[in-house]
Amino acid sequence: MPTGTPDRISSGRPARVAAALATAATLMLAQAGALAAPPKRAVPPYSFAIISGVISVPADEPAAQRLLESIARERNLAFVVYAGDIKGAKEACRDSLYTQRGAILDASRVPLVFVPGHDDWVTCSTAAGGSYDPVERLDFLRQTLLADAALPDAGALPITRESEVARFRPYRENARWMHDDVVYVTLNAPAPNNHFLTAGGRNGEFEDRIIANNFWIDHAAEYAKRREARAMVVIFEGDPQFDRYDRAERFAWLRFNRPRVRDGFRELKRTLVKAAAAFRGPILVMHASSEPLANGFLIDRPLHADDGALVGNVTRVAIGPRHPTNQWVKVSVSPARQTIFNVSLQDVPKNLPIPPALPLVPRDDVPLPQMPEIPALPALPDSSSVAPPLQGGGTMPGTASWPAPPPASGPAPGLPDSSVQGTP
């Protein structure tokens, strides 16, 4: 991972610009031979912001307010997605801390959607996190920061939650909305390894949540297909490790001395492959990076099916600004263009003042009593038999698009070879 100083980054700028121009030329040639699928209606371009891990200590709170204020001043910005970690791993998971951080999110002047990350509930079991029960802390988040009262105004962002489906009542964090022919989906899929526990016994929380997540992705793909959406965006916090793809092995039980940690994102990746076949438009998968990235984000097409074929209509954007309190990732959306998405890194203006401090929440060091785990959910039928709620697109960080995928698994006829660009 590039970690050079600013001087070294500047010295490599000519080569980077040349590479970007070459890639842009390749992109234009690819698009010249593609027939763009016209959108259902002419819609103006807009943008949204995605941030993650902005606050890790109390001293970050004023900077987080300033960051949200900077985002709110952006023209044509529709909403913000906070993809996990409103607290640090070494902060105790007290009620008052969540309330204080929730007040910062509520103060956003543009609609904001919060997605829980690993430091928000998974690391609460550590001594530094307060030795809480992670499932109980997640349930507390669902009752507070993810309550109906915390939702953006329905007129600004009409959100549907998975908790509206009877069998998935707990999963308020899994949300879906549609904005100008693009369907957006959020999932609770945290780092590391999707909260898969290696200890003995049943992985109750993990097993129930992957059923809910798989159902929600399947449902969103069918919803996007029926609504004739232009594209679909899936957002969660954890890095799904696309370079790792566990396959069933007939004689795995013979490997007595080679234990291997199970891939906690295996089902999610397979469900994305299935969704890409059901909805043939561009699918953008966005998640937080486990470490800072040289250009603040990385774009590639890493998803493969079980047979090794590249899934050409799924694009990954990992976000990892070097300075998360002073930088944010902007995604410009142009549904009427062949290249629907353009990703760029934005800096907070240095002369932007810090907004007035929010009232402090009284500190409470007493943890809530532990709560039992959510019971196991019943097995679900295949999503194709479930009616949707409503009937009705080479790794090159910070650069332009990559080469077109193989025809066997590429985008559907009528779609451009690439629907995402990056701006250095």
KEPANU-344828 format. One line per 2 residues: their letters; for each residue z, y, x of C-alpha. Coordinates in Angstrom, 2 decimals. Layout:
BEGIN
a) Z,Y,X; ...
//
This chain:
BEGIN
mp) 0.00,0.00,0.00; -0.98,3.34,1.55
tg) 2.08,5.35,2.46; 0.68,7.96,4.83
tp) 1.98,11.48,5.20; 0.21,14.36,3.41
dr) -1.49,15.30,6.70; -2.95,11.82,7.07
is) -4.08,11.83,3.47; -5.82,15.16,4.00
sg) -7.56,13.94,7.15; -9.12,11.06,5.18
rp) -10.42,13.29,2.42; -14.11,13.41,3.56
ar) -14.34,9.62,3.60; -12.61,9.40,0.24
va) -14.93,12.01,-1.28; -17.98,10.19,0.08
aa) -16.75,6.91,-1.37; -16.11,8.58,-4.71
la) -19.62,10.09,-4.75; -21.16,6.73,-3.91
ta) -19.21,5.06,-6.66; -20.14,7.81,-9.10
at) -23.82,7.27,-8.26; -23.43,3.55,-8.89
lm) -21.74,4.36,-12.18; -24.58,6.63,-13.29
la) -27.17,3.97,-12.44; -25.23,1.39,-14.41
qa) -24.93,3.71,-17.37; -28.61,4.64,-17.25
ga) -29.51,1.09,-18.25; -26.79,0.71,-20.88
la) -27.08,1.55,-24.54; -23.91,3.30,-25.65
ap) -22.45,2.13,-28.94; -22.16,5.31,-31.01
pk) -18.72,5.99,-32.49; -18.24,5.93,-36.24
ra) -17.92,9.69,-36.29; -18.01,12.59,-33.88
vp) -14.49,13.25,-32.60; -13.42,15.89,-30.08
py) -11.97,14.79,-26.74; -8.22,14.79,-26.25
sf) -5.71,13.52,-23.71; -2.33,11.84,-23.50
ai) 0.33,11.64,-20.79; 2.05,8.54,-19.46
is) 5.21,8.74,-17.35; 7.80,6.23,-16.16
gv) 10.99,6.13,-14.12; 11.45,9.90,-14.20
is) 15.27,9.89,-14.41; 17.35,7.70,-12.09
vp) 20.39,9.95,-11.52; 21.94,12.84,-13.50
ad) 20.45,15.35,-11.04; 16.98,14.35,-12.29
ep) 17.65,15.54,-15.84; 16.63,19.23,-15.36
aa) 13.46,18.14,-13.55; 12.65,15.76,-16.41
qr) 12.95,18.62,-18.90; 10.66,20.71,-16.69
ll) 8.15,17.85,-16.47; 8.01,17.49,-20.26
es) 7.60,21.25,-20.62; 4.68,21.17,-18.17
ia) 3.05,18.36,-20.14; 3.51,20.27,-23.40
re) 1.53,23.21,-21.97; -1.54,21.03,-21.42
rn) -4.36,21.82,-23.84; -5.51,19.16,-26.32
la) -2.68,16.81,-25.35; -1.95,14.51,-28.29
fv) 1.18,12.61,-27.22; 3.35,11.32,-24.34
vy) 4.29,7.70,-23.64; 7.45,7.20,-21.58
ag) 6.85,3.70,-20.18; 10.37,2.67,-19.27
di) 13.41,3.59,-17.19; 15.21,6.64,-18.53
kg) 18.08,5.66,-16.23; 18.54,4.28,-12.74
ak) 19.54,0.75,-11.79; 22.84,2.03,-10.34
ea) 23.83,3.99,-13.45; 26.27,2.37,-15.86
cr) 24.68,1.64,-19.24; 27.16,3.72,-21.27
ds) 26.46,4.87,-24.81; 26.88,8.49,-23.77
ly) 24.25,8.13,-21.03; 21.68,6.82,-23.49
tq) 22.54,9.62,-25.90; 22.13,12.25,-23.18
rg) 18.77,10.88,-22.04; 17.64,10.47,-25.63
ai) 18.30,14.17,-26.21; 15.93,14.99,-23.34
ld) 13.18,12.89,-24.92; 13.84,14.43,-28.33
as) 13.38,17.91,-26.85; 9.73,17.17,-26.00
rv) 7.41,19.65,-27.74; 4.68,17.02,-28.11
pl) 5.11,13.65,-29.85; 6.78,11.19,-27.46
vf) 6.90,7.39,-27.71; 9.58,5.59,-25.68
vp) 9.05,2.06,-24.33; 12.14,0.33,-22.84
gh) 12.01,-0.61,-19.15; 14.05,-2.98,-16.99
dd) 16.63,-0.39,-15.89; 17.16,0.56,-19.53
wv) 18.62,-2.86,-20.41; 17.82,-5.73,-18.00
tc) 19.83,-4.40,-15.02; 22.81,-3.56,-17.25
st) 24.25,-6.99,-16.36; 24.86,-5.94,-12.74
aa) 28.14,-4.48,-11.51; 26.45,-1.12,-10.91
gg) 25.00,-1.25,-14.42; 28.44,-1.77,-15.93
sy) 28.38,-5.58,-16.38; 27.08,-5.27,-19.93
dp) 25.26,-7.88,-21.94; 21.57,-6.86,-21.59
ve) 20.68,-8.09,-25.09; 23.48,-6.02,-26.61
rl) 22.29,-2.93,-24.70; 18.73,-3.52,-25.92
df) 20.06,-3.77,-29.45; 21.88,-0.46,-28.96
lr) 18.63,1.17,-27.83; 16.93,-0.17,-30.94
qt) 19.60,1.41,-33.13; 19.52,4.80,-31.39
ll) 16.54,5.84,-29.25; 14.22,3.57,-31.25
ad) 15.61,4.34,-34.70; 13.41,5.79,-37.44
aa) 15.01,9.20,-36.89; 13.77,9.14,-33.27
lp) 10.14,8.62,-34.28; 7.65,11.47,-33.90
da) 6.70,13.23,-37.12; 4.41,10.96,-39.13
ga) 1.95,13.79,-39.60; 1.55,14.15,-35.83
lp) 1.62,10.46,-34.89; 1.66,7.84,-37.69
it) 3.41,4.88,-36.04; 3.69,1.31,-37.32
re) 6.48,-0.82,-35.85; 6.53,-4.59,-35.54
se) 9.97,-4.50,-37.15; 8.15,-3.81,-40.43
va) 7.07,-7.48,-40.34; 9.94,-9.48,-41.86
rf) 10.12,-12.20,-39.20; 10.20,-9.62,-36.38
rp) 12.88,-7.23,-37.66; 14.56,-6.67,-34.25
yr) 11.42,-5.55,-32.38; 11.40,-1.84,-33.11
en) 10.11,-1.06,-29.62; 6.76,-2.76,-30.30
ar) 4.67,-0.05,-31.93; 1.08,0.70,-32.90
wm) -0.84,3.80,-33.89; -4.45,4.92,-34.08
hd) -5.73,8.25,-32.81; -9.39,9.18,-33.22
dv) -10.91,5.68,-33.16; -8.60,4.37,-30.39
vy) -5.77,1.92,-31.15; -2.57,2.24,-29.07
vt) -0.01,-0.56,-28.69; 3.39,-0.61,-26.95
ln) 5.30,-3.74,-25.94; 8.69,-4.62,-24.52
ap) 7.63,-6.48,-21.35; 9.94,-5.38,-18.51
ap) 10.02,-5.98,-14.79; 10.79,-8.15,-13.01
nn) 8.98,-11.19,-14.39; 9.42,-10.16,-18.04
hf) 13.19,-10.92,-17.96; 12.65,-14.63,-17.49
lt) 15.98,-16.11,-16.37; 16.02,-18.91,-13.80
ag) 19.55,-20.06,-14.69; 20.01,-23.27,-16.66
gr) 19.91,-23.33,-20.42; 17.60,-21.85,-22.99
ng) 15.89,-18.51,-22.30; 16.52,-17.40,-25.86
ef) 15.81,-13.68,-25.56; 12.69,-14.25,-23.46
ed) 11.27,-17.02,-25.64; 11.72,-15.09,-28.87
ri) 10.29,-11.89,-27.43; 7.11,-13.49,-26.06
ia) 6.42,-14.88,-29.55; 6.83,-11.37,-30.96
nn) 4.70,-9.78,-28.21; 1.89,-12.31,-28.57
fw) 1.81,-11.82,-32.32; 1.71,-8.04,-31.91
id) -1.20,-8.13,-29.44; -3.15,-10.55,-31.65
ha) -2.49,-8.40,-34.68; -3.52,-5.20,-32.86
ae) -6.81,-6.75,-31.69; -7.62,-7.87,-35.22
ya) -6.61,-4.45,-36.55; -8.87,-2.71,-34.01
kr) -11.74,-5.03,-34.90; -11.40,-4.47,-38.66
re) -11.08,-0.73,-38.24; -14.11,-0.70,-35.91
ar) -12.08,1.07,-33.24; -13.81,2.45,-30.17
am) -11.18,1.10,-27.74; -7.66,-0.27,-27.48
vv) -4.80,0.73,-25.14; -1.83,-1.59,-24.42
if) 1.23,-0.07,-22.69; 4.37,-1.73,-21.30
eg) 6.64,-1.28,-18.27; 6.52,-4.43,-16.13
dp) 3.83,-5.36,-13.62; 2.29,-8.57,-15.04
qf) 1.15,-9.77,-11.59; -2.47,-10.32,-12.55
dr) -3.11,-12.00,-9.19; -0.84,-14.82,-10.33
yd) -2.02,-17.09,-13.11; -0.03,-20.29,-13.70
ra) -2.03,-23.21,-15.02; -0.77,-26.39,-16.60
er) -0.62,-29.22,-14.07; -0.67,-32.86,-15.19
fa) 1.54,-34.04,-12.34; 3.77,-30.99,-11.86
wl) 6.82,-33.20,-12.43; 6.07,-34.99,-9.12
rf) 6.77,-31.86,-7.05; 10.42,-32.64,-6.41
nr) 10.88,-30.40,-3.37; 8.64,-27.46,-4.27
pr) 10.32,-25.54,-7.07; 8.41,-22.50,-8.24
vr) 9.60,-19.64,-10.42; 7.82,-19.66,-13.74
dg) 5.42,-16.77,-14.43; 7.18,-14.72,-17.10
fr) 3.96,-12.87,-17.94; 1.85,-16.01,-18.38
el) 1.72,-15.87,-22.17; 1.05,-12.14,-22.21
kr) -1.97,-12.52,-19.90; -3.39,-15.38,-21.94
tl) -2.91,-13.40,-25.12; -4.80,-10.48,-23.55
vk) -7.68,-12.86,-22.77; -7.66,-13.96,-26.40
aa) -7.51,-10.34,-27.62; -10.47,-9.40,-25.41
aa) -12.53,-12.12,-27.09; -11.48,-11.01,-30.59
fr) -12.01,-7.29,-29.98; -15.08,-6.79,-27.81
gp) -14.53,-3.10,-27.12; -12.83,-1.72,-23.99
il) -9.15,-2.65,-23.63; -7.02,-0.51,-21.31
vm) -3.78,-2.12,-20.06; -1.30,0.39,-18.59
ha) 2.01,-0.36,-16.86; 4.34,1.11,-14.25
ss) 3.83,0.16,-10.61; 6.71,-1.42,-8.71
ep) 6.16,1.08,-5.87; 4.54,4.51,-5.40
la) 0.74,4.53,-5.18; -1.27,6.68,-2.78
ng) -3.13,8.53,-5.52; -0.49,8.13,-8.22
fl) -2.38,5.38,-10.04; -4.59,2.36,-9.46
id) -7.57,1.15,-11.51; -9.05,-2.34,-11.42
rp) -10.21,-5.29,-13.50; -7.86,-8.12,-12.51
lh) -7.66,-10.27,-15.66; -9.22,-13.74,-15.51
ad) -9.40,-16.56,-18.03; -8.09,-20.07,-17.29
dg) -11.51,-21.10,-15.99; -11.49,-18.22,-13.48
al) -14.03,-16.07,-15.32; -13.44,-12.33,-15.11
vg) -12.55,-10.73,-18.44; -14.88,-7.77,-18.19
nv) -13.71,-5.58,-21.07; -10.06,-5.41,-19.89
tr) -9.18,-2.68,-17.39; -5.76,-2.22,-15.79
va) -4.30,1.17,-14.86; -1.04,0.97,-12.89
ig) 0.85,4.25,-12.65; 3.03,5.12,-9.65
pr) 3.29,8.82,-8.78; 4.99,9.49,-5.44
hp) 7.12,12.19,-7.10; 7.75,11.07,-10.69
tn) 9.84,14.14,-11.53; 7.01,16.48,-10.52
qw) 3.87,14.45,-11.29; 2.43,12.76,-14.34
vk) -0.63,10.69,-15.16; -3.11,12.21,-17.58
vs) -5.60,10.08,-19.50; -8.48,12.06,-21.00
vs) -10.09,10.31,-23.97; -13.66,10.99,-25.08
pa) -14.53,8.46,-27.82; -18.06,9.87,-28.16
rq) -18.95,9.21,-24.50; -19.92,6.02,-22.70
ti) -17.04,6.50,-20.25; -14.23,6.79,-22.76
fn) -11.26,7.20,-20.40; -10.75,9.40,-17.36
vs) -7.49,9.06,-15.40; -6.05,11.80,-13.18
lq) -2.76,12.80,-11.54; -1.26,16.14,-12.55
dv) 1.35,18.21,-10.68; 4.01,20.35,-12.30
pk) 3.35,24.01,-11.39; 5.80,25.17,-8.73
nl) 6.46,28.43,-10.56; 7.36,26.73,-13.84
pi) 11.03,27.50,-14.60; 13.51,24.82,-15.57
pp) 14.29,24.92,-19.32; 17.86,25.66,-20.44
al) 20.22,22.72,-19.98; 20.93,20.58,-23.03
pl) 24.52,20.23,-24.26; 26.42,17.55,-22.38
vp) 27.43,14.40,-24.23; 31.11,13.37,-23.83
rd) 31.47,10.55,-21.34; 32.46,7.15,-22.68
dv) 33.30,4.46,-20.13; 34.34,1.86,-22.67
pl) 31.54,-0.68,-23.27; 30.81,-1.98,-26.74
pq) 31.98,-5.51,-27.57; 29.47,-8.14,-26.62
mp) 27.09,-9.26,-29.34; 25.46,-12.66,-29.73
ei) 21.87,-13.17,-28.73; 19.19,-12.72,-31.34
pa) 18.60,-16.15,-32.91; 15.41,-18.04,-32.20
lp) 12.42,-17.07,-34.28; 10.43,-19.71,-36.18
al) 7.11,-20.87,-34.81; 4.19,-18.81,-36.04
pd) 0.80,-19.93,-37.27; -2.25,-18.85,-35.35
ss) -2.76,-15.09,-35.72; -6.21,-15.65,-37.21
sv) -4.50,-16.95,-40.36; -2.24,-13.90,-40.69
ap) -3.64,-10.89,-42.47; -3.33,-7.59,-40.55
pl) -1.15,-4.82,-42.01; -4.28,-2.77,-42.80
qg) -7.70,-4.09,-43.73; -10.09,-1.96,-42.68
gg) -12.92,-0.97,-23.54; -13.00,-4.48,-6.87
tm) -9.67,-2.51,-6.84; -10.27,1.18,-6.15
pg) -7.11,3.29,-6.40; -7.68,6.86,-7.51
ta) -11.46,6.60,-7.51; -14.27,6.23,-9.99
sw) -15.30,3.05,-11.76; -15.87,-0.38,-10.19
pa) -18.93,-2.67,-10.30; -19.97,-4.19,-13.60
pp) -18.45,-7.63,-14.44; -20.48,-10.85,-14.69
pa) -22.52,-11.02,-17.90; -20.76,-14.20,-19.05
sg) -17.49,-12.39,-19.59; -18.55,-8.74,-19.65
pa) -18.39,-6.22,-22.46; -20.17,-6.88,-25.69
pg) -23.80,-5.79,-26.03; -24.05,-2.08,-26.66
lp) -21.02,-1.16,-24.52; -21.28,0.59,-21.13
ds) -20.52,-1.36,-17.97; -17.45,0.78,-17.41
sv) -15.34,2.77,-19.80; -12.74,4.16,-17.37
qg) -13.01,6.65,-14.53; -10.43,7.93,-12.10
tp) -10.27,11.46,-10.73; -8.72,11.77,-7.22
//
